[in-house]
Amino acid sequence: MVAAIQNFLSACAVSFDLPILDWIQAHLQSAAMDTIMPIVTVLGDGGVFWIVCAIILFLFPKTRKIGLGMGFAMALGLLVCNVTLKPLIARPRPYDFQEKEFGILIKLLIERQHDFAFPSGHTIASFEAATVLLKNSKKMGIPAMILAVVIAFSRLYLYVHYPTDVIFSIFAGILFAFIGDALAGLVAPKLAPRKRGKYEA
């Protein structure tokens, strides 16, 4: 099963992924984007930005369920995608694939990544958090979703992920977000302080 997935992804790399990445490099690359994209992508590093947001929301009773849902979703994404799928599928980064298969050296704007490509942790964490936010609050969710999309695109622009990595990660992130939000709906009421009775001190 794993070998079949690896073969499928290798075929996608040649027929689908690399042409898109090369098109982005040829048509969208600019000095401004070269400056902005490395900064944007840092917001997805380790999911730290989204984790901080989740902690802050969890601290306030009115937004506790949202923060909890984000936390559950990102924990699922970490276990399933980063801990399990990345080492299991072991997909090389697109710049490594280009060099090994075609002898093409890709000039990177950020340092070489030290783990495998599939799936994209930046994208999963961003869409998990943004989807939970959007599901519960459009005011917070819409800007969060815009940021999630830009972070996902930055991984393509910087040539560190394939489009198939990002596409899978978007759907996985949304799925984990709904699961996380459902779990939060079960747990959050139990964390709410018990209302005192009429005659309790």
N, C-alpha and C positions, 0 to 999 in steps of 0.2 A: 504493500500500500504506500509506504513512504517513498519507495523507489519510483512508483508510478507518478506520485505528486512531483517528485524532483524532476523527472523526465518531462512532465507537462510544463512545469515552470521554466525549464531550460528552453523548451520549444517556444514558449510565450516570450521569453527574453529576446529571441532573435526576430520573431515574426511580429510582435506587438510592442513590447516594452522599449527596446532600444531605439526604434524609429521615433517613438514619442519623445523620449529623453533627448535625442539628437535634434528633433524639431524645436523643442524648447530652447536648447542651446543656440540654435541657429537663428531663431526668430524673436525670442523674448529676452535674451541676455542683453544687459546694459550695465553701465557703471553704477547707476542708482540701485538697480536690483542686486548687483553684486555686493553692495553695501548693506542693503536692507535684509535680504534673505538669511544671511548668517546670524543676524540679530534676532529675527523672528523665530528661527528654528531653535534658538536657545530656550525659548519659552516652553518648548516641549521636552527639554532634556530631563530625563528621569521622571517626567510628570510632576516635577516639583512645584511649578506654578499652580497646577490644578490641585495638587494636594494641599497647598497653603490655602487656596480658595475654599476647599472642602472643610478644612479645619476651622477657618473663620466662620463659615456658615453654620457649622455644627455647634459653635459656642453660643449661638443665640436661639432661644426656644422657637421663634417664628420660622427660622430657616434650618432648624436641626435636621428635619427629614431630608432636605435637599443635600446638606453636607454629608449625611449618612449614606444616602443613595450614591453620591459621587464616590465615596470611599469604598462601598461594596463593589461598585462597577469597576473601579480601577484595580481593586484587589483581584477580581476575577480575570481582568485583562492581563495582569502581571503573571498570574499562575498559569493560565491557559496559553497565552501567546509568548510572553518573554521567557518564562521558565521552561515551558514544554515545547512549543512549536519551533521557536528559533533554533535551538540546538538539534532538534529532531529532524527538521527539514534541511538545515544547514545550507541555505541558499547563499552563494557568494554575492557580495555587493556588486552593483552594475559596473563600477570602474574596475574591479578585479576581473569580472567576466570579460570586459572589453580587452583588457590587457592579456589575459590568458588565451582567449579564443581568437582574437583578431590582431593582437600586438599593438593595440591603440592605447596610448597613455592619456588618461583624462586628468586635466589640471583641476584640482579641487580647491574650493574656497574655504573649506573647513578641514580639520584634521581627519585622517582616515579613521573609520569606525572600527571598533575592536570586537564587534559581534557580527552575527549573520543578518541577512537582509529581511527575510520573511518571518513574520509580518513586520509592519512599522510600528514600533512602540510609541513614537511621538504621535502618530495618527490615532492609534487606538485610545490612548489616554485622553487626547484632546476631544475625540468624539464621544467618549464615555461621559466625560464631565459636561461637555456642552449640551449633549442630549438630555441628561438629567436636569440641567438648568432650564433648557427650553421647555421640557415637559411640565415643569413646575412654575416657571416664571418667564414670560416672554421678554420682560424688561431686562433680565439678566441673560436669558438664553440666546436672544438674537445676536448681540455682540459677541457672546462666547462662541456661537456657531460660526460667525464670520472669522473669528480668530482661529478656530479649529481648521477651517478650510485653508486659510493662508499658511498655517503651520504644515498641513499636509502637502500643499503645493511646494513649500520650501524644500521638502525632502526630495522632490523631483527636480527642482531647479538646481539644487546642490549636487545632484547626481549620486545620492547615497541610497536611494530606493527606486525600485521599479514601479511603474504604474499599477501592476497587479498586486504588489505589496500594499500599496495605499488603498486601492479599491477594496481588497479583502478586509483591510483594517478598519475602513469606514463602516462596513456592514457589521463586522465583529464588535466594534465600539458601540454602535447603536443597539445591538442585541444585548450586550452586557449592561448597557445603561438601563434598559427596560427591566432586566433581571434585578439589577442593583436597586432601582427605584421601588420595585415590588417588595424586595426584602426590607428596605427602609420603611415601607408602609406598615410592615408587620412589627418591626422592632421599635421604631420611633415612639409609638404610644406608650410602650413599656418604660421608656426613659423619661417620660413627662412626670413632673412632680405630682404626687397624689393630692387632690383637693381635700382640704380639711373639712370635716363635718361641721354642722352648725354650732355644736356645743363643744368642739375641740379647741384647746388652747392654741 
